[in-house]
Amino acid sequence: MNKTFEEAEELVKDIQKIMKKSYKKAHDTQAEMVIAPPFPYIERCVQLVNRKRIKVAAQNCASEEGGAFTGEVSAAMIRSLGADFVIIGHSERRTYFQETNELLAKKVNMALKYELTPIFCCGEVLSERKSGKHLDVIKKQLNEGLFHLDTKAFKKVVIAYEPVWAIGTGITASPDQAQEIHAFIRCKIAEKYKKEIADITSILYGGSCNAGNAKELFSCADVDGGLIGGASLKAEEFMKIVYSME
């Protein structure tokens, strides 16, 4: 919940200015860029970007298709604005709005029904990591929130690992910690859907990733990119992260 309409518009324009100035870098990077503005700004962001280079996501969607759910925004509405992705199960949604795995499974279904790519978030809080339960927590989130999908549907999903203890705290998981969890997630996917599907699934890291640590994190074998929080609010910082992808 950041930025006014004018500030959000300026941010997107600044990102595109940096891409234009560094055309070769922008052209050569293998990174797929997705920006996720608040609901009121989605349509304007879609209008502003070159969608071959930058896609647009919503930060959330409703679990229901439509009807008397005042204040909710459906997957169909989001898709009609031109967005291609939707973030589902972000740690803040799980924490502040008590979103359960069962609810998130319904949101995943709605996103896929309306041809939105779900960016499904999973991760543990500090107490779960300290008690050694973090792998069980992530396994449960995957099993209950995602693994009901058949292979064809699952191939359309992106996963983001969020160590909740590292979000907004300035603490970042070490590359070894990130790699361990990402490899675990890929292993669980392989067990459910076979190795070929696991190998092509994008697994993003989402815990205080910034321009200073992105390159090292992205060098990990099973870290395919980042779900960027505060560092995405400044165009220069965000583009440094993008260009750190190899």
N, C-alpha and C positions, 0 to 999 in steps of 0.2 A: 504494500500500500504506500507507494512512493510516487512523488512528482505530480504537479498539476498537468493539465492537458498541454499547455504551452511548453512546459519543461520536458515533457515526454516527447513532444514533437521535435524539440531542439536536440534531444539526445539521439534520436534516430537519424536526424539530418547530420549530426556531427560524426556518427559512425560511418555514414556513407561518404562524408567528406574525406575521412581518413582512408577509406578504401580507395577513393579516387586518387588521392595523393600517392598512395603506395600501391599503384595498380598492379605491378608485377607480383608483389607479395600477396595481394588479395586474389589475384588470378591463380597463383600457384598453390595456395593453401588447400589442403584436402579437407579442411574443417567445414562442416555444414553448420551454418549459423541460424539460430532460432531465437527470437526475442519474445518475451512473455509479458506484455503490458497488462495493467488492470482492465477489466471488462469495458469501461467506457471508451478506451483508447484503441481497441482492437481494429475497428474499421479504418481509422485514420492511419494507423501503422501499416496496415495492408496496402493502403493507397500510396504510402510513401516509399515502400521498399521495392527493390527489384527482386521478385519472388524466386528467381533462379538462384540468387545469391543469399538472400535472407528470407527465412520463413517466419511465420507468426504463430504463437501459441497463446492459449488462454491459461490462466493460473489455476483453474478449477472448472468443474462443470457439475450440473445437478445429476443425481442418481435416477431421476424420473424423466420420462420423455416429454411431458408437458402437463398443463392443467393448473389446478388451484394450489400453487406452491409459491406464494408471494415472496419476492426477493431473490428467487433462484434463477439461474441462467442455464438453459438446456444445451446439450451438445448440438442439437439442430440449429439453435440460434447462433451459436459460435461458428458453426460451419457456414452458415448463410452469410456471415461477415467476411469470409475468405480465409479464416485461420486454417492451419494444417495440423497443428498439434494441440494437446491439452495436458497440463501437468495434473497428475492424480496422486493423492495420498502424500502430499508434501508434509514434512514433519510438523509444520505449524498447523496444518489442517487436522492432523492426527491429535496434536496436543491441545490446541485451543478450542477445537470444535468436536472433539471426541469422535473423529471418524474411525469407524471400525473396518477391519478387513472385509467383512461381508458387504458393507456399504460401498467400499472402494471397488469390489468386484462388479457391482452393479454399474458404477461409473465407467469402469473399463468397457463393459458391454455397450453402454450408451455411446461412448466415444467411437468405438469400432463400427457400430451401426451407422453412424453418420460420417464415416470415413475421416475421422480425426486420429492421428497417431498418439496413443497414450504414452506419456513419459511417467512411468510408474515408480514412485519413490518408496524406498524401504531403508531401514536403519534402526540402530539401537540408542537408547539413552545411556547416560554415564553409569547409572546404577546397574544396568543390565550388562554393560561391558565389565565393570569391576567384579561382578559376581560370576563372570564367565558364561553368561547365558546369551551373549550377543548372537552367536551363530544359530541358536534355537529360535530366537526372536525373528531373525531375518528369514529363516526357513519357513516359519509359520506365516509371515507376511506374504511370502511368495506363494505358498501352498493355497492360502485362503483368498488372496487377492488377485492372483494371476493364473495359477496352474489349472483352473477350470477350463481354460481356453483350449481349443483344438490346435493342432500344429499350424494350420493355415492362418488362423487368427493371431496366434502368438508371434508369428514372424513379423507382424506389423507393430510390435511393442518395443519401446525403448525403456531401459531400466536405469534408475539413478540411485546410487547408494549414498545415503545421508547419515554420517555419524553425528547424531543429534548433539552429542557433547562437544562437537567442533563447530557448530553453526552459531555465528554471531559472538563467539567467545574469544576469537583470535587464535584459538588452538586449532591446529590442523593435524589430521592423521598423518603419520609418517608414510613415506612411499611404501614401506614394508607392510604397514597396517592396511593401507588402501589396497595393495595388491592381494593380500591375504583374503580380504572380504570379496573383492571382485572375482578372484579365482574360485572362491566358495560358491558365489552366485552362479558363475558359469558352469561349475560342476553340477549344481542342482538342476540347471536347465538341461544339461546333457543327460542326466538321469531321467528326466521327464520327457524330453523331446528329441533326444539323440545329439551327438556331438556336432553334427553338421549345422544344426539349428543354433546350438550354443555358440559356435564359432562366428556366426554372422549377427548375433545379437549385440547391439550397442549397450555398453554398461558405462554410465557416466559417474564421475565422482562429484559429490555435492557438499563438501564441508570446508568452508573458508578457503576456497581456491582463489588465488590471486596471481597477479603478474609475476610475483617473486617466486612462487612455488609451482606454478602450472607446468613448466617444462619438465621438472623432475617427476611430478605426479603422472603426467601424460606419457612419460617414458616407460612406465610400468606395463608389462605385457598385456594385462587384462583391463587396463584403464583406457577407455575409448574416447574420453572427452570429459567435459565438466558441466555441471549444473551450477551456474555462477549466481551468487547472491549480491551482496553489497558491492563487490568489485565491478558489477555490470552497470552500476549507476553513473559511471564516468566513462565516456566514450574511449578515451585514450587507454585507460586501464583495461577495459574490455577487449579492445583490439590487440593489445599486447598479449593477452591470454589466447586469443584466437590464433595469432601468428606464432605462438609457441607450440602449436600442433605441428607434428611432422608427418 
